[in-house]
Amino acid sequence: MRKRHLGRTGPEVSAIGLGCMGMSEFYGAADDAESITVIHRALDLGMNFLDTADMYGRGRNEELVGRAVRDRRDEVVLATKFGIVRTDDPAYRAVDGRPEYVRQSIDGSLRRLGVDHVDLYYMHRRNSGIPIEETVGAMAELVEQGKVGHLGLSEVGAETLRRAHAVHPIAALQSEYSLFTRGLEREILPVARELGIALVAYSPISRGLLGGVAAGELPADDFRRHLPRFAGENAEHNEKLVGEVRKIAAEAGVTVAQVALAWLLARGEDVIPIPGTKRLRYLEENAAAADVVLTGEQLAALEAAVPADAVRGDRYGAGAANLEN
């Protein structure tokens, strides 16, 4: 597995990481035993960058990841997040960036993970009513205390990224980025590069769209059934785009998902995709994408097949947390 650095200040990680969210929630039934097998296989393949958050499964995902890495902690660059507040009401979401909440959250995450520190700690979403300087200042205290190795932010805009980095070095920005989601290329990615901040790309296969997933194939409890990109005319249009990508993948002798990941890796050494999966076969398919090198002609063909604003439908449904503050 090739390696990349988490910005100027962060550690070396696998060029492709593993998003663990779907192992505990949102993507149908969970199978903890299978998920732990997937995590162990990822580590065997050199995929050492694991991503979780305190809100995934309302803490259950951190507990799962903690069990999986208990005897292999030194092999893992472990990332988790705070900031999205949940309750027993499955539909409830709030965002909290208060310093006292930051301190409370890290202690809860360390307890669930069963570790004494995390390597990367993200603010999951920003509460625009709280100055980013206050939130990042509290996060910086966690670095001084040894509870956190490096700091990250998720889904923030260029100005917030600058202000945060002025308080304490930010190693990574985690945002949705894929062949189907490219809005951050205009302002956010250039600023991240200016500041030496890595871009950790979540949903790099566009929640399975670039793997050929259709809404009608999804379990009833899969949240993607309610996403605009998977619905009605949007879905029909987007599936045609996938068909064009499939032709390029076939010519390259790889899968559509592998083309999507290889395209991201070609965007720069500072881009680190973290595809999520709870299935062994998809994990191995994703890991193999690290060795796929697209030619200039293939990259140009992808740009022609899927221009930056070609995809139809919002990333999230109505009521999702405000992004890019």
Disulfide bonds with the S-S distance in Angstrom:
none
